[in-house]
Amino acid sequence: MTKTNLQSYLGKRIRLLRLQKNLTQQQLEELADLPLKYTYKLENLEPNIKIKTLQKIMDALDTDIETFFDISVTESNPLINQLIYKIKELTPIK
């Protein structure tokens, strides 16, 4: 089975942001309370990640949605800005 574009993108973004923070896979797993070798699987195999887990990883990397997904929003599109604002207001499910 091959990776989808989204699966590949998620794995690459997690690796890139982890390395930018100078974290090992094990350190990220500890910060995000993930099982051993989980980061390796996300970065190299077929990640089938839950939104809740992705949020934990983003929190551990101290990364927001825009940074994680590399979204550059300009002021010229107020509808997109409003949508992002609403998403940020949502309370994470615990």
KERONU-104403 format. One record per atom (N, C-alpha, C, O): residue number from 1; residue in one letter; chain; x, y, z. Coordinates in pm, 1 decimal, always signed. Example, Ala and Ser with C-alpha at 12.3 -4.5 7.8 and 13.67 -1.06 7.14 Angstrom:
% residues 2
+-----+----+----+----------+----------+----------+
|   i | aa | ch |       xx |       yy |       zz |
+-----+----+----+----------+----------+----------+
|   1 |  A |  A |  +1319.0 |   -569.0 |   +780.0 |
|   1 |  A |  A |  +1230.0 |   -450.0 |   +780.0 |
|   1 |  A |  A |  +1320.0 |   -330.0 |   +780.0 |
|   1 |  A |  A |  +1423.6 |   -331.9 |   +846.5 |
|   2 |  S |  A |  +1285.0 |   -225.0 |   +708.0 |
|   2 |  S |  A |  +1367.0 |   -106.0 |   +714.0 |
|   2 |  S |  A |  +1290.0 |     +3.0 |   +787.0 |
|   2 |  S |  A |  +1340.9 |   +113.8 |   +803.9 |
+-----+----+----+----------+----------+----------+
***
This chain:
% residues 94
+-----+----+----+----------+----------+----------+
|   i | aa | ch |       xx |       yy |       zz |
+-----+----+----+----------+----------+----------+
|   1 |  M |  A |    +84.9 |   -118.2 |     +0.0 |
|   1 |  M |  A |     +0.0 |     +0.0 |     +0.0 |
|   1 |  M |  A |    +89.6 |   +124.7 |     +0.0 |
|   1 |  M |  A |   +189.1 |   +130.6 |    +72.2 |
|   2 |  T |  A |    +53.5 |   +222.5 |    -80.5 |
|   2 |  T |  A |   +135.2 |   +342.8 |    -90.1 |
|   2 |  T |  A |    +74.7 |   +455.7 |     -7.6 |
|   2 |  T |  A |    -44.7 |   +456.7 |    +22.5 |
|   3 |  K |  A |   +158.8 |   +548.1 |    +26.9 |
|   3 |  K |  A |   +113.6 |   +664.7 |   +102.6 |
|   3 |  K |  A |    +29.7 |   +755.8 |    +13.8 |
|   3 |  K |  A |    +54.6 |   +766.9 |   -106.2 |
|   4 |  T |  A |    -68.0 |   +819.7 |    +72.7 |
|   4 |  T |  A |   -139.8 |   +924.3 |     +1.2 |
|   4 |  T |  A |    -59.0 |  +1052.6 |    +11.6 |
|   4 |  T |  A |    +34.6 |  +1061.2 |    +91.1 |
|   5 |  N |  A |    -94.4 |  +1150.7 |    -67.2 |
|   5 |  N |  A |    -24.7 |  +1279.2 |    -60.0 |
|   5 |  N |  A |    -34.9 |  +1339.9 |    +79.2 |
|   5 |  N |  A |    +62.7 |  +1394.9 |   +130.1 |
|   6 |  L |  A |   -153.0 |  +1330.4 |   +141.7 |
|   6 |  L |  A |   -170.5 |  +1387.1 |   +275.5 |
|   6 |  L |  A |    -86.0 |  +1312.7 |   +377.6 |
|   6 |  L |  A |    -23.2 |  +1375.2 |   +463.0 |
|   7 |  Q |  A |    -83.5 |  +1179.9 |   +370.0 |
|   7 |  Q |  A |     -2.3 |  +1102.1 |   +463.4 |
|   7 |  Q |  A |   +145.1 |  +1139.3 |   +450.1 |
|   7 |  Q |  A |   +214.7 |  +1158.3 |   +549.8 |
|   8 |  S |  A |   +191.0 |  +1149.2 |   +327.7 |
|   8 |  S |  A |   +329.9 |  +1185.4 |   +302.9 |
|   8 |  S |  A |   +359.0 |  +1326.0 |   +355.7 |
|   8 |  S |  A |   +462.4 |  +1349.1 |   +418.4 |
|   9 |  Y |  A |   +268.6 |  +1418.2 |   +330.6 |
|   9 |  Y |  A |   +285.2 |  +1556.2 |   +376.4 |
|   9 |  Y |  A |   +293.6 |  +1562.3 |   +528.3 |
|   9 |  Y |  A |   +380.6 |  +1630.0 |   +583.1 |
|  10 |  L |  A |   +203.3 |  +1491.7 |   +596.9 |
|  10 |  L |  A |   +203.9 |  +1493.2 |   +743.7 |
|  10 |  L |  A |   +336.3 |  +1441.4 |   +798.3 |
|  10 |  L |  A |   +395.1 |  +1501.6 |   +888.1 |
|  11 |  G |  A |   +382.3 |  +1330.6 |   +744.0 |
|  11 |  G |  A |   +509.1 |  +1274.3 |   +789.1 |
|  11 |  G |  A |   +625.5 |  +1369.2 |   +767.7 |
|  11 |  G |  A |   +710.6 |  +1385.0 |   +855.3 |
|  12 |  K |  A |   +629.4 |  +1432.5 |   +650.8 |
|  12 |  K |  A |   +737.2 |  +1526.5 |   +620.0 |
|  12 |  K |  A |   +731.4 |  +1650.5 |   +708.7 |
|  12 |  K |  A |   +834.9 |  +1699.0 |   +754.5 |
|  13 |  R |  A |   +611.4 |  +1702.0 |   +733.1 |
|  13 |  R |  A |   +598.0 |  +1821.8 |   +817.6 |
|  13 |  R |  A |   +637.9 |  +1791.9 |   +961.5 |
|  13 |  R |  A |   +706.0 |  +1872.0 |  +1025.6 |
|  14 |  I |  A |   +595.5 |  +1676.5 |  +1012.2 |
|  14 |  I |  A |   +632.3 |  +1639.3 |  +1149.2 |
|  14 |  I |  A |   +784.1 |  +1630.5 |  +1160.8 |
|  14 |  I |  A |   +842.4 |  +1683.8 |  +1255.2 |
|  15 |  R |  A |   +848.3 |  +1563.4 |  +1065.1 |
|  15 |  R |  A |   +994.3 |  +1551.0 |  +1067.9 |
|  15 |  R |  A |  +1060.9 |  +1688.7 |  +1059.7 |
|  15 |  R |  A |  +1150.2 |  +1718.9 |  +1138.9 |
|  16 |  L |  A |  +1018.6 |  +1771.3 |   +965.5 |
|  16 |  L |  A |  +1078.6 |  +1903.5 |   +947.7 |
|  16 |  L |  A |  +1066.6 |  +1988.2 |  +1074.1 |
|  16 |  L |  A |  +1165.1 |  +2046.3 |  +1119.8 |
|  17 |  L |  A |   +946.6 |  +1995.3 |  +1130.2 |
|  17 |  L |  A |   +925.6 |  +2078.0 |  +1249.2 |
|  17 |  L |  A |   +998.5 |  +2021.4 |  +1370.5 |
|  17 |  L |  A |  +1048.7 |  +2096.9 |  +1453.8 |
|  18 |  R |  A |  +1004.6 |  +1888.9 |  +1380.7 |
|  18 |  R |  A |  +1077.8 |  +1825.1 |  +1490.8 |
|  18 |  R |  A |  +1226.1 |  +1860.4 |  +1482.0 |
|  18 |  R |  A |  +1288.5 |  +1895.3 |  +1582.3 |
|  19 |  L |  A |  +1281.7 |  +1851.0 |  +1361.9 |
|  19 |  L |  A |  +1423.7 |  +1882.0 |  +1344.4 |
|  19 |  L |  A |  +1452.4 |  +2030.2 |  +1366.6 |
|  19 |  L |  A |  +1557.5 |  +2065.6 |  +1419.9 |
|  20 |  Q |  A |  +1360.1 |  +2116.6 |  +1326.5 |
|  20 |  Q |  A |  +1377.2 |  +2260.2 |  +1351.2 |
|  20 |  Q |  A |  +1381.6 |  +2290.8 |  +1500.4 |
|  20 |  Q |  A |  +1446.6 |  +2386.3 |  +1542.7 |
|  21 |  K |  A |  +1312.7 |  +2210.0 |  +1579.7 |
|  21 |  K |  A |  +1312.7 |  +2227.6 |  +1725.9 |
|  21 |  K |  A |  +1426.4 |  +2149.9 |  +1791.9 |
|  21 |  K |  A |  +1437.7 |  +2146.9 |  +1914.4 |
|  22 |  N |  A |  +1511.1 |  +2086.6 |  +1709.1 |
|  22 |  N |  A |  +1623.7 |  +2006.2 |  +1758.6 |
|  22 |  N |  A |  +1578.4 |  +1896.2 |  +1853.4 |
|  22 |  N |  A |  +1640.7 |  +1872.6 |  +1956.9 |
|  23 |  L |  A |  +1469.9 |  +1829.5 |  +1817.6 |
|  23 |  L |  A |  +1418.0 |  +1719.8 |  +1898.7 |
|  23 |  L |  A |  +1445.5 |  +1586.8 |  +1830.4 |
|  23 |  L |  A |  +1437.2 |  +1575.4 |  +1708.1 |
|  24 |  T |  A |  +1478.3 |  +1486.7 |  +1910.9 |
|  24 |  T |  A |  +1485.6 |  +1351.0 |  +1857.9 |
|  24 |  T |  A |  +1343.6 |  +1295.9 |  +1850.6 |
|  24 |  T |  A |  +1250.2 |  +1353.9 |  +1905.8 |
|  25 |  Q |  A |  +1329.1 |  +1184.3 |  +1782.3 |
|  25 |  Q |  A |  +1197.5 |  +1120.9 |  +1777.0 |
|  25 |  Q |  A |  +1151.6 |  +1084.1 |  +1917.8 |
|  25 |  Q |  A |  +1035.0 |  +1102.7 |  +1952.7 |
|  26 |  Q |  A |  +1243.0 |  +1032.5 |  +1997.4 |
|  26 |  Q |  A |  +1207.8 |   +993.0 |  +2134.0 |
|  26 |  Q |  A |  +1165.9 |  +1113.8 |  +2217.9 |
|  26 |  Q |  A |  +1070.9 |  +1104.7 |  +2295.6 |
|  27 |  Q |  A |  +1234.7 |  +1225.3 |  +2203.3 |
|  27 |  Q |  A |  +1197.9 |  +1345.1 |  +2279.2 |
|  27 |  Q |  A |  +1058.0 |  +1393.1 |  +2241.3 |
|  27 |  Q |  A |   +980.1 |  +1432.0 |  +2328.3 |
|  28 |  L |  A |  +1025.7 |  +1390.5 |  +2112.1 |
|  28 |  L |  A |   +891.9 |  +1430.0 |  +2069.1 |
|  28 |  L |  A |   +787.4 |  +1335.4 |  +2127.0 |
|  28 |  L |  A |   +681.2 |  +1379.3 |  +2171.1 |
|  29 |  E |  A |   +817.1 |  +1206.5 |  +2127.0 |
|  29 |  E |  A |   +723.7 |  +1108.5 |  +2183.3 |
|  29 |  E |  A |   +698.8 |  +1135.3 |  +2331.3 |
|  29 |  E |  A |   +585.9 |  +1124.1 |  +2379.0 |
|  30 |  E |  A |   +803.4 |  +1170.3 |  +2402.6 |
|  30 |  E |  A |   +787.8 |  +1200.5 |  +2545.1 |
|  30 |  E |  A |   +705.3 |  +1327.6 |  +2565.3 |
|  30 |  E |  A |   +615.8 |  +1330.6 |  +2649.8 |
|  31 |  L |  A |   +735.0 |  +1431.9 |  +2488.6 |
|  31 |  L |  A |   +662.1 |  +1558.3 |  +2501.8 |
|  31 |  L |  A |   +514.9 |  +1545.2 |  +2464.4 |
|  31 |  L |  A |   +428.8 |  +1608.8 |  +2525.2 |
|  32 |  A |  A |   +486.6 |  +1462.6 |  +2364.1 |
|  32 |  A |  A |   +349.2 |  +1447.6 |  +2315.7 |
|  32 |  A |  A |   +279.6 |  +1326.7 |  +2376.5 |
|  32 |  A |  A |   +165.6 |  +1296.6 |  +2341.2 |
|  33 |  D |  A |   +347.0 |  +1257.6 |  +2467.2 |
|  33 |  D |  A |   +290.8 |  +1139.0 |  +2532.0 |
|  33 |  D |  A |   +247.1 |  +1035.5 |  +2427.6 |
|  33 |  D |  A |   +133.4 |   +988.2 |  +2427.3 |
|  34 |  L |  A |   +341.8 |  +1002.4 |  +2339.1 |
|  34 |  L |  A |   +316.3 |   +905.7 |  +2232.6 |
|  34 |  L |  A |   +390.5 |   +776.0 |  +2261.8 |
|  34 |  L |  A |   +490.0 |   +776.3 |  +2334.3 |
|  35 |  P |  A |   +342.9 |   +665.6 |  +2206.0 |
|  35 |  P |  A |   +411.9 |   +537.7 |  +2225.5 |
|  35 |  P |  A |   +550.9 |   +538.3 |  +2160.8 |
|  35 |  P |  A |   +577.2 |   +615.5 |  +2068.6 |
|  36 |  L |  A |   +637.9 |   +452.1 |  +2209.9 |
|  36 |  L |  A |   +772.5 |   +436.3 |  +2156.9 |
|  36 |  L |  A |   +766.4 |   +401.2 |  +2008.6 |
|  36 |  L |  A |   +684.0 |   +319.5 |  +1967.8 |
|  37 |  K |  A |   +850.8 |   +460.7 |  +1929.7 |
|  37 |  K |  A |   +863.4 |   +438.6 |  +1784.6 |
|  37 |  K |  A |   +747.4 |   +495.3 |  +1703.2 |
|  37 |  K |  A |   +742.8 |   +475.3 |  +1581.8 |
|  38 |  Y |  A |   +654.4 |   +564.9 |  +1766.6 |
|  38 |  Y |  A |   +538.8 |   +620.2 |  +1695.1 |
|  38 |  Y |  A |   +582.2 |   +728.1 |  +1596.4 |
|  38 |  Y |  A |   +529.9 |   +735.3 |  +1485.2 |
|  39 |  T |  A |   +676.4 |   +810.8 |  +1636.2 |
|  39 |  T |  A |   +724.1 |   +917.7 |  +1548.5 |
|  39 |  T |  A |   +790.0 |   +859.2 |  +1424.7 |
|  39 |  T |  A |   +771.0 |   +909.8 |  +1314.1 |
|  40 |  Y |  A |   +866.9 |   +753.5 |  +1442.5 |
|  40 |  Y |  A |   +929.6 |   +687.9 |  +1327.0 |
|  40 |  Y |  A |   +822.9 |   +642.1 |  +1228.3 |
|  40 |  Y |  A |   +835.6 |   +663.5 |  +1107.8 |
|  41 |  K |  A |   +719.3 |   +579.7 |  +1279.4 |
|  41 |  K |  A |   +611.6 |   +531.5 |  +1192.4 |
|  41 |  K |  A |   +543.8 |   +647.3 |  +1119.6 |
|  41 |  K |  A |   +513.8 |   +637.1 |  +1000.7 |
|  42 |  L |  A |   +519.8 |   +757.0 |  +1190.5 |
|  42 |  L |  A |   +455.9 |   +872.9 |  +1127.4 |
|  42 |  L |  A |   +543.4 |   +931.5 |  +1017.0 |
|  42 |  L |  A |   +493.9 |   +969.1 |   +910.8 |
|  43 |  E |  A |   +671.9 |   +938.6 |  +1042.8 |
|  43 |  E |  A |   +762.2 |  +1003.7 |   +948.6 |
|  43 |  E |  A |   +801.7 |   +915.0 |   +831.2 |
|  43 |  E |  A |   +833.5 |   +965.9 |   +723.8 |
|  44 |  N |  A |   +800.1 |   +783.8 |   +849.7 |
|  44 |  N |  A |   +856.7 |   +695.2 |   +748.4 |
|  44 |  N |  A |   +761.5 |   +592.1 |   +689.2 |
|  44 |  N |  A |   +785.7 |   +542.1 |   +579.3 |
|  45 |  L |  A |   +656.9 |   +560.5 |   +757.8 |
|  45 |  L |  A |   +567.6 |   +456.4 |   +708.1 |
|  45 |  L |  A |   +436.7 |   +518.7 |   +662.5 |
|  45 |  L |  A |   +436.9 |   +626.0 |   +602.3 |
|  46 |  E |  A |   +327.8 |   +454.1 |   +689.8 |
|  46 |  E |  A |   +197.1 |   +506.3 |   +651.0 |
|  46 |  E |  A |   +126.8 |   +563.2 |   +772.5 |
|  46 |  E |  A |    +60.8 |   +490.2 |   +846.4 |
|  47 |  P |  A |   +140.4 |   +692.1 |   +793.4 |
|  47 |  P |  A |    +74.3 |   +748.8 |   +910.9 |
|  47 |  P |  A |    -76.9 |   +748.7 |   +895.7 |
|  47 |  P |  A |   -130.9 |   +798.0 |   +796.6 |
|  48 |  N |  A |   -142.1 |   +694.3 |   +992.1 |
|  48 |  N |  A |   -288.0 |   +699.6 |   +999.1 |
|  48 |  N |  A |   -316.8 |   +765.0 |  +1133.2 |
|  48 |  N |  A |   -347.7 |   +698.3 |  +1232.0 |
|  49 |  I |  A |   -305.9 |   +895.4 |  +1134.0 |
|  49 |  I |  A |   -303.0 |   +970.5 |  +1258.8 |
|  49 |  I |  A |   -440.2 |  +1027.7 |  +1292.4 |
|  49 |  I |  A |   -513.2 |  +1074.3 |  +1204.9 |
|  50 |  K |  A |   -473.0 |  +1023.3 |  +1419.0 |
|  50 |  K |  A |   -597.5 |  +1084.5 |  +1466.3 |
|  50 |  K |  A |   -573.9 |  +1234.0 |  +1486.7 |
|  50 |  K |  A |   -462.1 |  +1277.4 |  +1514.7 |
|  51 |  I |  A |   -679.8 |  +1310.5 |  +1472.4 |
|  51 |  I |  A |   -670.6 |  +1455.3 |  +1492.1 |
|  51 |  I |  A |   -620.3 |  +1486.8 |  +1632.7 |
|  51 |  I |  A |   -539.1 |  +1577.6 |  +1651.0 |
|  52 |  K |  A |   -667.9 |  +1413.1 |  +1730.9 |
|  52 |  K |  A |   -626.5 |  +1434.5 |  +1869.9 |
|  52 |  K |  A |   -475.2 |  +1414.6 |  +1885.2 |
|  52 |  K |  A |   -408.7 |  +1490.3 |  +1955.9 |
|  53 |  T |  A |   -422.0 |  +1312.5 |  +1818.4 |
|  53 |  T |  A |   -278.5 |  +1286.0 |  +1824.7 |
|  53 |  T |  A |   -200.7 |  +1394.7 |  +1752.4 |
|  53 |  T |  A |    -95.9 |  +1438.5 |  +1799.6 |
|  54 |  L |  A |   -251.8 |  +1438.1 |  +1638.1 |
|  54 |  L |  A |   -186.6 |  +1546.9 |  +1565.1 |
|  54 |  L |  A |   -182.5 |  +1673.3 |  +1650.8 |
|  54 |  L |  A |    -82.7 |  +1745.4 |  +1650.1 |
|  55 |  Q |  A |   -289.5 |  +1700.4 |  +1724.0 |
|  55 |  Q |  A |   -292.0 |  +1817.4 |  +1812.5 |
|  55 |  Q |  A |   -187.1 |  +1804.4 |  +1922.5 |
|  55 |  Q |  A |   -121.5 |  +1902.6 |  +1957.3 |
|  56 |  K |  A |   -170.6 |  +1683.9 |  +1977.6 |
|  56 |  K |  A |    -68.8 |  +1661.7 |  +2080.4 |
|  56 |  K |  A |    +71.3 |  +1687.8 |  +2024.9 |
|  56 |  K |  A |   +156.3 |  +1746.1 |  +2092.3 |
|  57 |  I |  A |    +93.7 |  +1643.7 |  +1901.3 |
|  57 |  I |  A |   +223.5 |  +1665.2 |  +1838.0 |
|  57 |  I |  A |   +245.6 |  +1814.0 |  +1812.9 |
|  57 |  I |  A |   +354.0 |  +1866.0 |  +1839.4 |
|  58 |  M |  A |   +143.9 |  +1882.3 |  +1762.2 |
|  58 |  M |  A |   +155.8 |  +2026.1 |  +1738.0 |
|  58 |  M |  A |   +182.4 |  +2100.6 |  +1868.2 |
|  58 |  M |  A |   +262.6 |  +2193.9 |  +1870.7 |
|  59 |  D |  A |   +116.1 |  +2060.5 |  +1975.9 |
|  59 |  D |  A |   +139.9 |  +2122.8 |  +2106.4 |
|  59 |  D |  A |   +283.7 |  +2098.6 |  +2152.0 |
|  59 |  D |  A |   +350.5 |  +2190.2 |  +2199.9 |
|  60 |  A |  A |   +330.9 |  +1974.5 |  +2136.8 |
|  60 |  A |  A |   +467.2 |  +1940.9 |  +2178.2 |
|  60 |  A |  A |   +570.2 |  +2018.8 |  +2096.7 |
|  60 |  A |  A |   +676.9 |  +2053.1 |  +2147.5 |
|  61 |  L |  A |   +538.1 |  +2046.4 |  +1970.6 |
|  61 |  L |  A |   +627.9 |  +2123.0 |  +1884.1 |
|  61 |  L |  A |   +605.6 |  +2273.3 |  +1897.4 |
|  61 |  L |  A |   +672.7 |  +2353.0 |  +1831.8 |
|  62 |  D |  A |   +510.3 |  +2311.3 |  +1983.0 |
|  62 |  D |  A |   +474.5 |  +2452.2 |  +2002.2 |
|  62 |  D |  A |   +446.3 |  +2518.3 |  +1866.8 |
|  62 |  D |  A |   +499.2 |  +2624.5 |  +1834.3 |
|  63 |  T |  A |   +360.5 |  +2450.5 |  +1789.4 |
|  63 |  T |  A |   +330.6 |  +2491.2 |  +1652.5 |
|  63 |  T |  A |   +181.1 |  +2510.4 |  +1635.2 |
|  63 |  T |  A |   +101.5 |  +2427.9 |  +1680.1 |
|  64 |  D |  A |   +143.2 |  +2619.2 |  +1570.2 |
|  64 |  D |  A |     +1.2 |  +2641.7 |  +1544.0 |
|  64 |  D |  A |    -38.8 |  +2581.8 |  +1408.7 |
|  64 |  D |  A |    +45.5 |  +2531.1 |  +1334.7 |
|  65 |  I |  A |   -167.4 |  +2588.5 |  +1378.2 |
|  65 |  I |  A |   -220.6 |  +2528.9 |  +1255.5 |
|  65 |  I |  A |   -155.2 |  +2589.1 |  +1131.7 |
|  65 |  I |  A |   -114.9 |  +2516.6 |  +1040.7 |
|  66 |  E |  A |   -144.9 |  +2720.6 |  +1128.4 |
|  66 |  E |  A |    -88.5 |  +2787.3 |  +1011.2 |
|  66 |  E |  A |    +55.1 |  +2743.1 |   +985.7 |
|  66 |  E |  A |    +93.4 |  +2718.0 |   +871.5 |
|  67 |  T |  A |   +133.8 |  +2733.7 |  +1091.5 |
|  67 |  T |  A |   +272.9 |  +2692.9 |  +1077.1 |
|  67 |  T |  A |   +282.3 |  +2546.8 |  +1037.1 |
|  67 |  T |  A |   +359.0 |  +2511.7 |   +947.5 |
|  68 |  F |  A |   +204.4 |  +2460.9 |  +1103.0 |
|  68 |  F |  A |   +213.0 |  +2318.5 |  +1072.3 |
|  68 |  F |  A |   +179.2 |  +2291.5 |   +926.6 |
|  68 |  F |  A |   +251.2 |  +2219.1 |   +857.8 |
|  69 |  F |  A |    +70.5 |  +2349.6 |   +880.2 |
|  69 |  F |  A |    +28.2 |  +2324.3 |   +742.8 |
|  69 |  F |  A |    +87.8 |  +2423.6 |   +643.8 |
|  69 |  F |  A |    +52.2 |  +2422.9 |   +526.0 |
|  70 |  D |  A |   +178.7 |  +2509.5 |   +691.5 |
|  70 |  D |  A |   +248.4 |  +2605.6 |   +607.9 |
|  70 |  D |  A |   +149.8 |  +2690.8 |   +528.7 |
|  70 |  D |  A |   +160.8 |  +2705.4 |   +406.9 |
|  71 |  I |  A |    +53.7 |  +2746.2 |   +601.2 |
|  71 |  I |  A |    -50.6 |  +2827.5 |   +539.8 |
|  71 |  I |  A |     -9.5 |  +2973.8 |   +548.8 |
|  71 |  I |  A |    +15.9 |  +3026.0 |   +657.4 |
|  72 |  S |  A |     -3.4 |  +3038.0 |   +435.4 |
|  72 |  S |  A |    +23.8 |  +3181.4 |   +431.0 |
|  72 |  S |  A |   -104.9 |  +3251.3 |   +391.6 |
|  72 |  S |  A |   -146.4 |  +3247.5 |   +275.8 |
|  73 |  V |  A |   -166.9 |  +3314.5 |   +488.7 |
|  73 |  V |  A |   -293.8 |  +3381.8 |   +463.4 |
|  73 |  V |  A |   -267.4 |  +3531.3 |   +456.4 |
|  73 |  V |  A |   -203.3 |  +3589.0 |   +544.2 |
|  74 |  T |  A |   -317.3 |  +3591.5 |   +352.3 |
|  74 |  T |  A |   -301.0 |  +3735.8 |   +339.7 |
|  74 |  T |  A |   -428.0 |  +3804.2 |   +385.0 |
|  74 |  T |  A |   -534.8 |  +3743.4 |   +391.5 |
|  75 |  E |  A |   -414.6 |  +3928.9 |   +415.3 |
|  75 |  E |  A |   -529.4 |  +4007.8 |   +458.3 |
|  75 |  E |  A |   -630.6 |  +4026.7 |   +346.0 |
|  75 |  E |  A |   -741.4 |  +4074.3 |   +370.7 |
|  76 |  S |  A |   -595.0 |  +3990.6 |   +223.6 |
|  76 |  S |  A |   -684.7 |  +4011.9 |   +110.3 |
|  76 |  S |  A |   -802.0 |  +3914.5 |   +108.1 |
|  76 |  S |  A |   -894.3 |  +3931.8 |    +28.6 |
|  77 |  N |  A |   -800.4 |  +3813.1 |   +193.2 |
|  77 |  N |  A |   -910.7 |  +3718.6 |   +194.4 |
|  77 |  N |  A |   -970.6 |  +3711.3 |   +334.7 |
|  77 |  N |  A |   -933.4 |  +3624.2 |   +413.4 |
|  78 |  P |  A |  -1061.7 |  +3800.8 |   +366.2 |
|  78 |  P |  A |  -1118.1 |  +3806.2 |   +501.2 |
|  78 |  P |  A |  -1197.2 |  +3681.3 |   +538.4 |
|  78 |  P |  A |  -1206.0 |  +3648.1 |   +656.6 |
|  79 |  L |  A |  -1254.3 |  +3611.9 |   +442.1 |
|  79 |  L |  A |  -1330.3 |  +3490.6 |   +471.9 |
|  79 |  L |  A |  -1238.9 |  +3381.8 |   +528.2 |
|  79 |  L |  A |  -1274.4 |  +3314.0 |   +624.6 |
|  80 |  I |  A |  -1122.5 |  +3365.7 |   +468.4 |
|  80 |  I |  A |  -1026.5 |  +3267.5 |   +518.8 |
|  80 |  I |  A |   -976.9 |  +3309.1 |   +656.9 |
|  80 |  I |  A |   -965.4 |  +3225.5 |   +746.5 |
|  81 |  N |  A |   -947.9 |  +3435.5 |   +674.3 |
|  81 |  N |  A |   -903.8 |  +3483.8 |   +805.6 |
|  81 |  N |  A |  -1010.2 |  +3459.6 |   +912.1 |
|  81 |  N |  A |   -978.3 |  +3421.3 |  +1024.7 |
|  82 |  Q |  A |  -1135.8 |  +3481.7 |   +876.6 |
|  82 |  Q |  A |  -1245.9 |  +3459.3 |   +970.6 |
|  82 |  Q |  A |  -1256.5 |  +3311.3 |  +1005.6 |
|  82 |  Q |  A |  -1279.9 |  +3276.7 |  +1121.4 |
|  83 |  L |  A |  -1239.7 |  +3223.9 |   +907.1 |
|  83 |  L |  A |  -1245.5 |  +3080.0 |   +930.8 |
|  83 |  L |  A |  -1132.9 |  +3035.6 |  +1023.7 |
|  83 |  L |  A |  -1156.0 |  +2957.6 |  +1116.1 |
|  84 |  I |  A |  -1013.5 |  +3083.6 |  +1000.4 |
|  84 |  I |  A |   -900.3 |  +3048.9 |  +1086.5 |
|  84 |  I |  A |   -923.2 |  +3099.5 |  +1228.4 |
|  84 |  I |  A |   -891.8 |  +3030.0 |  +1325.0 |
|  85 |  Y |  A |   -977.0 |  +3218.3 |  +1241.4 |
|  85 |  Y |  A |  -1008.3 |  +3273.0 |  +1373.1 |
|  85 |  Y |  A |  -1107.1 |  +3182.2 |  +1446.4 |
|  85 |  Y |  A |  -1089.7 |  +3154.9 |  +1565.2 |
|  86 |  K |  A |  -1210.1 |  +3135.5 |  +1376.5 |
|  86 |  K |  A |  -1310.4 |  +3047.2 |  +1437.7 |
|  86 |  K |  A |  -1247.6 |  +2914.8 |  +1479.4 |
|  86 |  K |  A |  -1279.2 |  +2862.1 |  +1586.0 |
|  87 |  I |  A |  -1159.2 |  +2860.8 |  +1396.5 |
|  87 |  I |  A |  -1092.0 |  +2734.8 |  +1429.8 |
|  87 |  I |  A |  -1008.6 |  +2751.4 |  +1556.2 |
|  87 |  I |  A |  -1007.3 |  +2662.9 |  +1641.9 |
|  88 |  K |  A |   -939.8 |  +2863.2 |  +1568.2 |
|  88 |  K |  A |   -857.4 |  +2888.0 |  +1686.8 |
|  88 |  K |  A |   -941.6 |  +2900.4 |  +1813.3 |
|  88 |  K |  A |   -894.2 |  +2869.8 |  +1922.7 |
|  89 |  E |  A |  -1065.0 |  +2944.6 |  +1798.9 |
|  89 |  E |  A |  -1153.3 |  +2960.0 |  +1914.7 |
|  89 |  E |  A |  -1204.7 |  +2826.4 |  +1966.9 |
|  89 |  E |  A |  -1247.6 |  +2817.5 |  +2082.0 |
|  90 |  L |  A |  -1201.1 |  +2722.7 |  +1884.3 |
|  90 |  L |  A |  -1252.9 |  +2592.7 |  +1925.0 |
|  90 |  L |  A |  -1172.9 |  +2538.1 |  +2042.1 |
|  90 |  L |  A |  -1050.5 |  +2550.5 |  +2045.8 |
|  91 |  T |  A |  -1241.2 |  +2478.8 |  +2136.0 |
|  91 |  T |  A |  -1176.1 |  +2416.9 |  +2250.4 |
|  91 |  T |  A |  -1139.1 |  +2274.0 |  +2213.8 |
|  91 |  T |  A |  -1224.8 |  +2198.5 |  +2168.1 |
|  92 |  P |  A |  -1012.5 |  +2235.0 |  +2233.0 |
|  92 |  P |  A |   -973.7 |  +2097.5 |  +2200.6 |
|  92 |  P |  A |  -1047.5 |  +1997.4 |  +2288.8 |
|  92 |  P |  A |  -1072.6 |  +2023.2 |  +2406.5 |
|  93 |  I |  A |  -1081.2 |  +1884.7 |  +2231.2 |
|  93 |  I |  A |  -1145.2 |  +1776.3 |  +2306.1 |
|  93 |  I |  A |  -1037.3 |  +1705.4 |  +2385.7 |
|  93 |  I |  A |   -931.5 |  +1671.4 |  +2332.8 |
|  94 |  K |  A |  -1065.0 |  +1683.8 |  +2512.5 |
|  94 |  K |  A |   -966.2 |  +1616.5 |  +2598.5 |
|  94 |  K |  A |  -1015.4 |  +1481.8 |  +2640.6 |
|  94 |  K |  A |   -945.9 |  +1410.6 |  +2713.2 |
+-----+----+----+----------+----------+----------+
***
